[in-house]
């Protein structure tokens, strides 16, 4: 498993720069075959369920 990258880590790193939002939106729109728009990014630390 040492060669795998966690999806949440990769997305968080990619989305640090707002210029990359369009790239991720395009990828998700293609995969889901539905228009995806990113409005804001939630911090994972505050988005956990207790």
PyMOL commands that set and color helices and strands:
alter all, ss='L'
color gray80, all
select helices_A, chain A and resi 7-14+18-32+44-46
alter helices_A, ss='H'
color red, helices_A
deselect
rebuild
show_as cartoon
